[in-house]
Amino acid sequence: MSSEVDLPLPPRGTRVLAASYYCGTAPFLGYLKSRKDSAYADHHFKQALCIHFVLLAIISLYVTTSVTLSYILVFRRDWYEGTALEPTALMVVRRAFLCWLVMWAFAAWWAFRGSWQAFPLFGRLAKYRVVMLGSLVGYTAMVVAVAITFGLTVHASTLTRGEGEPAQAYMLYDDMDMLPHWLFNLGFYPIAKASIENWGEDSVVVAPLTKEALASALEHGTFVFVLSHGTDAGLHTRAFKIRPKDAAPRGTGQGLQLVYLTGCDSGALAEDWEATLAPARVITFDRLSAWLEHIYWLLFRGADHVRALQ
């Protein structure tokens, strides 16, 4: 290729199109005639696929790391607690993503300013057809998945409420001051739909975990999902700790049938929880519990359990 100074500066519209490929339009605008008729747009279309390929690799690394850590947490507790494996592995993934973010911003700016150069190191991936095809398919699937998730999140938010009159199904969560409310609405979506089938509209509450919210849920609810940390001394958040004897100061309603406690080692007090929350069935864990197994239960098993309730 000729040196960059010998190549013409593309029109502004072409540069905007090229930059847009890095911002998510590659799977859609990349098929238009405007890309095929412009060597500059085509060049950055391929460069954008290279950048997206790196992102997909980082996402794959994160998923693999999360599954591996979950397995070790559940089945090799001594190894998990005796090493800094989790913080080290997640630090590597976070730093890889931050490096990618800088790389992505620089690449988009490079396209907008009119550069014809290949992106250092990763731009060389463009010569591999299998990489380009895999990146295009994978990135298209990711964009479609994000769009579907957005739609489901919007719908999920219409099925739940955060306060008001007593409900039949509750999710009470500890957001650790970092996770957004919509994420919990989305996670509770299948159960929310099953709850509405059972008990009608306005039967689902998704709210932050507080002592008052827990007491109200155990008093009025039929199904209560408590997402929090735990030890063999009880459940806890950053703000407070709760032992079984303190969880239901107003008692439990006769309609309470199922309570799911995610806290690690909550099973150490299983008999106390069952006595306090009787007549409900109480799901606890007498080991460390992984967030992936709770997500799996929420998405694929919880709705069937709720439908079986009266």
C-alpha positions, -999 to +999 in steps of 0.1 A: +000+000+000+012+035-007+022+057+023-007+075+039+004+109+027-001+098-009-037+087-004-066+111-006-086+123+023-120+107+020-152+128+020-166+135+055-196+113+048-174+084+040-153+090+071-184+090+093-196+058+077-162+042+083-162+053+120-197+040+125-185+005+117-166+005+150-197+017+168-219-013+159-231-007+124-207-031+106-231-061+105-258-039+089-243-010+069-214-032+058-236-048+032-245-015+015-232-004-018-216+026-001-190+003+015-183-018-016-178+013-037-154+030-013-119+015-008-117+036+024-150+023+039-141-012+029-107-009+046-122+003+079-150-023+076-124-050+078-105-031+105-137-029+126-142-066+123-107-071+136-115-049+166-148-067+172-130-101+170-108-090+199-139-080+219-155-114+212-123-131+224-123-111+256-160-119+262-152-156+256-124-153+281-147-138+307-173-165+302-147-193+304-132-176+335-166-173+352-176-209+346-142-221+358-143-200+389-178-212+397-167-248+394-137-243+417-159-223+442-184-251+445-162-282+442-128-270+453-135-246+482-101-251+498-083-241+466-107-212+460-103-197+495-066-205+498-056-185+467-062-152+451-074-170+420-107-151+416-095-115+420-064-122+399-084-138+370-111-111+370-084-084+372-068-098+340-102-098+322-110-062+334-077-049+322-080-067+289-114-050+284-101-016+294-072-019+269-097-029+242-119+001+251-089+024+245-081+006+213-117+008+201-119+046+208-086+052+190-096+031+160-130+049+156-112+083+158-086+071+133-113+062+108-130+096+113-098+116+108-091+099+075-063+074+082-057+046+058-033+027+080-040-007+094-045-008+131-013-019+149-010-056+156-047-065+154-053-050+120-033-078+105-061-102+113-080-087+083-060-109+059-076-141+074-109-148+059-120-171+086-114-144+112-134-119+092-163-143+088-163-155+124-161-119+136-190-108+114-212-137+125-203-134+161-207-097+163-240-098+145-252-124+170-241-102+198-258-071+185-290-091+180-287-105+215-283-070+229-313-058+211-334-087+223-322-082+258-331-046+257-366-055+246-370-081+273-357-056+299-383-030+289-410-056+291-397-070+324-399-036+340-436-034+332-443-067+350-427-057+383-429-029+408-406-017+436-430-008+463-467-004+472-493-030+481-482-064+493-474-089+465-472-127+461-437-129+445-407-110+457-371-106+446-351-088+472-315-081+462-282-066+474-269-045+445-236-039+463-239-003+453-229-011+417-256-031+399-286-014+382-322-022+391-331-032+355-306-062+358-327-078+386-359-071+367-344-090+338-332-119+359-367-123+375-385-120+341-395-157+337-406-159+373-425-126+370-444-140+340-452-172+359-463-152+390-487-131+369-502-163+354-508-175+390-518-144+408-525-116+382-511-082+376-492-063+403-483-096+421-445-091+417-421-069+436-384-065+428-367-043+453-334-037+472-329-059+503-336-042+535-347-055+569-382-039+564-385-052+529-376-087+540-400-086+569-428-075+546-421-101+520-421-129+545-453-116+560-473-113+527-455-132+500-460-167+486-426-169+470-395-149+482-361-149+465-334-133+486-302-124+467-275-117+492-242-128+506-241-152+535-220-170+561-227-197+586-239-169+609-267-157+586-273-134+556-256-101+551-253-071+529-229-041+533-254-024+556-266-052+579-267-088+589-297-110+595-300-143+614-331-164+610-346-153+643-345-117+631-357-122+596-395-122+603-402-099+632-439-098+622-441-135+616-448-153+583-480-154+564-499-187+560-495-182+523-457-184+523-447-215+505-412-211+490-381-191+500-348-192+481-317-179+500-286-175+478-262-168+507-232-190+509-233-214+539-269-204+546-275-242+550-255-242+582-287-226+598-311-246+576-331-259+606-334-224+620-345-210+587-371-237+582-384-232+618-386-195+614-402-195+579-426-225+585-447-237+567-426-226+537-400-248+520-366-231+523-338-235+498-304-229+513-268-239+506-245-256+530-214-246+509-202-217+488-227-209+461-219-195+427-238-166+411-241-186+379-261-214+395-286-188+409-289-172+375-296-207+360-323-213+386-339-180+380-340-184+342-347-221+337-361-236+369-377-210+391-408-204+369-418-241+371-415-239+409-437-208+410-463-223+387-466-253+411-475-230+440-511-223+450 
